[in-house]
């Protein structure tokens, strides 16, 4: 059976997702930071009975959904939850779980990436982090300057307005942090975290201005970010599909642990009941 979760389910939920905290950092972080009673966020869980332990869970955060299960789950039932929401846009998560769910939906596009984790600082990170580059920690006052850089990076698909809203909310809520390098009043390299929680954080939005590439600026920003978070006793995660970027991350100590999918939905899911 599938039911909506609430605060009374926190312990059971954390027991399930805590078995794989790296893959579940978004679920863990969102529950720790926002709880259960939010308009923009809901969680449902599957169990064999009302009082039985949770065997699968799916998080809605605005129009994005993130499922997790360690084994077979009611993919058809989870898909029905998405079809009820006219604003459902995307499913993300472990590739195997997302593909199981997406079989019951009409899919517009799938983006597959490698998922990597960093749990221990190594010499490469120490060397890069200690390099004499003036790295600053952003506040909400730096949002526009940072997004002025990310606006020109073709790999970033968010609209300028959405990017600014997201970064501002992340910094304001403390669910992430951003480090950057500035030259002549212009941000030329940056890296951020998202979904920070008591156990881990996700590295996101790594960028260098095209005119300043080849100087290892982004590598040094990421290294400093990693060093500071590891010093807090947390691990770091990221996903990537660029082989060159993968080499850089692995030099810092990241290792691939899974494959990640970002799967975008057709709007017809709400109209046709695709897959049933």
PEKA-V51777 format. One record per residue. N is the residue number from 1. RES is the residue in three letters. SS is DSSP state (@ for helix, = for strand, . for the rest). PHI is phi in whole degrees, 0 to 359 (999 if undefined). Layout:
BEGIN
[[N;RES;SS;PHI] [N;RES;SS;PHI]]
END
This chain:
BEGIN
[[1;UNK;.;999] [2;UNK;=;247] [3;UNK;=;218] [4;UNK;=;286] [5;UNK;.;265] [6;UNK;.;219] [7;UNK;@;304] [8;UNK;@;295] [9;UNK;@;264] [10;UNK;@;305] [11;UNK;@;298] [12;UNK;@;295] [13;UNK;@;297] [14;UNK;@;294] [15;UNK;@;295] [16;UNK;@;291] [17;UNK;@;287] [18;UNK;@;290] [19;UNK;@;288] [20;UNK;@;217] [21;UNK;.;295] [22;UNK;.;293] [23;UNK;.;298] [24;UNK;.;259] [25;UNK;@;297] [26;UNK;@;293] [27;UNK;@;296] [28;UNK;@;300] [29;UNK;@;297] [30;UNK;@;293] [31;UNK;@;291] [32;UNK;@;297] [33;UNK;@;273] [34;UNK;@;237] [35;UNK;.;72] [36;UNK;.;245] [37;UNK;.;262] [38;UNK;=;227] [39;UNK;.;294] [40;UNK;.;271] [41;UNK;=;214] [42;UNK;=;217] [43;UNK;=;228] [44;UNK;=;236] [45;UNK;=;230] [46;UNK;=;249] [47;UNK;=;216] [48;UNK;.;281] [49;UNK;.;207] [50;UNK;.;303] [51;UNK;.;260] [52;UNK;.;283] [53;UNK;.;294] [54;UNK;=;291] [55;UNK;=;246] [56;UNK;=;203] [57;UNK;=;213] [58;UNK;=;222] [59;UNK;=;256] [60;UNK;=;253] [61;UNK;=;233] [62;UNK;.;55] [63;UNK;.;261] [64;UNK;=;254] [65;UNK;=;236] [66;UNK;=;229] [67;UNK;=;267] [68;UNK;=;212] [69;UNK;=;203] [70;UNK;.;268] [71;UNK;.;201] [72;UNK;.;302] [73;UNK;.;213] [74;UNK;.;278] [75;UNK;@;296] [76;UNK;@;297] [77;UNK;@;294] [78;UNK;@;294] [79;UNK;@;298] [80;UNK;@;298] [81;UNK;@;299] [82;UNK;@;292] [83;UNK;@;294] [84;UNK;.;285] [85;UNK;.;255] [86;UNK;.;293] [87;UNK;.;260] [88;UNK;.;296] [89;UNK;.;238] [90;UNK;=;206] [91;UNK;=;242] [92;UNK;=;224] [93;UNK;=;150] [94;UNK;=;305] [95;UNK;@;307] [96;UNK;@;298] [97;UNK;@;292] [98;UNK;@;297] [99;UNK;@;294] [100;UNK;@;297] [101;UNK;@;289] [102;UNK;@;291] [103;UNK;.;299] [104;UNK;.;262] [105;UNK;.;227] [106;UNK;.;267] [107;UNK;=;256] [108;UNK;=;268] [109;UNK;=;199] [110;UNK;=;234] [111;UNK;=;241] [112;UNK;=;258] [113;UNK;=;223] [114;UNK;=;271] [115;UNK;=;249] [116;UNK;=;236] [117;UNK;=;226] [118;UNK;=;238] [119;UNK;.;239] [120;UNK;.;216] [121;UNK;.;288] [122;UNK;.;239] [123;UNK;@;299] [124;UNK;@;298] [125;UNK;@;293] [126;UNK;@;300] [127;UNK;@;296] [128;UNK;@;293] [129;UNK;@;291] [130;UNK;.;269] [131;UNK;.;297] [132;UNK;.;284] [133;UNK;.;243] [134;UNK;.;289] [135;UNK;=;262] [136;UNK;=;247] [137;UNK;=;260] [138;UNK;.;283] [139;UNK;.;243] [140;UNK;@;298] [141;UNK;@;289] [142;UNK;@;265] [143;UNK;@;303] [144;UNK;@;295] [145;UNK;@;295] [146;UNK;@;292] [147;UNK;@;288] [148;UNK;@;298] [149;UNK;@;288] [150;UNK;@;295] [151;UNK;.;301] [152;UNK;.;265] [153;UNK;.;267] [154;UNK;.;296] [155;UNK;.;290] [156;UNK;.;272] [157;UNK;.;260] [158;UNK;.;293] [159;UNK;.;293] [160;UNK;@;306] [161;UNK;@;294] [162;UNK;@;295] [163;UNK;@;299] [164;UNK;@;291] [165;UNK;@;297] [166;UNK;@;295] [167;UNK;@;295] [168;UNK;@;299] [169;UNK;@;294] [170;UNK;@;297] [171;UNK;@;292] [172;UNK;@;293] [173;UNK;@;276] [174;UNK;.;77] [175;UNK;.;274] [176;UNK;.;190] [177;UNK;.;221] [178;UNK;=;227] [179;UNK;=;248] [180;UNK;=;206] [181;UNK;=;244] [182;UNK;=;238] [183;UNK;=;218] [184;UNK;.;53] [185;UNK;.;78] [186;UNK;=;240] [187;UNK;=;286] [188;UNK;=;245] [189;UNK;=;204] [190;UNK;=;204] [191;UNK;=;205] [192;UNK;=;228] [193;UNK;=;243] [194;UNK;=;218] [195;UNK;.;55] [196;UNK;.;296] [197;UNK;.;218] [198;UNK;.;290] [199;UNK;.;244] [200;UNK;=;200] [201;UNK;=;208] [202;UNK;=;256] [203;UNK;=;279] [204;UNK;=;220] [205;UNK;=;52] [206;UNK;=;275] [207;UNK;=;208] [208;UNK;=;230] [209;UNK;.;300] [210;UNK;@;308] [211;UNK;@;281] [212;UNK;@;239] [213;UNK;.;286] [214;UNK;.;90] [215;UNK;.;253] [216;UNK;.;62] [217;UNK;@;293] [218;UNK;@;296] [219;UNK;@;299] [220;UNK;@;288] [221;UNK;@;294] [222;UNK;@;299] [223;UNK;@;299] [224;UNK;@;294] [225;UNK;@;299] [226;UNK;@;297] [227;UNK;@;301] [228;UNK;@;291] [229;UNK;@;286] [230;UNK;@;298] [231;UNK;@;295] [232;UNK;.;273] [233;UNK;.;83] [234;UNK;.;254] [235;UNK;=;260] [236;UNK;=;235] [237;UNK;=;227] [238;UNK;=;198] [239;UNK;=;236] [240;UNK;=;207] [241;UNK;.;225] [242;UNK;.;260] [243;UNK;@;304] [244;UNK;@;295] [245;UNK;@;296] [246;UNK;@;300] [247;UNK;@;298] [248;UNK;@;297] [249;UNK;@;295] [250;UNK;@;291] [251;UNK;@;297] [252;UNK;@;282] [253;UNK;.;117] [254;UNK;.;292] [255;UNK;=;227] [256;UNK;=;290] [257;UNK;=;236] [258;UNK;=;191] [259;UNK;=;248] [260;UNK;=;241] [261;UNK;=;238] [262;UNK;=;241] [263;UNK;=;246] [264;UNK;=;260] [265;UNK;=;261] [266;UNK;.;282] [267;UNK;.;294] [268;UNK;.;294] [269;UNK;@;303] [270;UNK;@;284] [271;UNK;@;254] [272;UNK;@;254] [273;UNK;.;66] [274;UNK;.;305] [275;UNK;.;92] [276;UNK;.;268]]
END
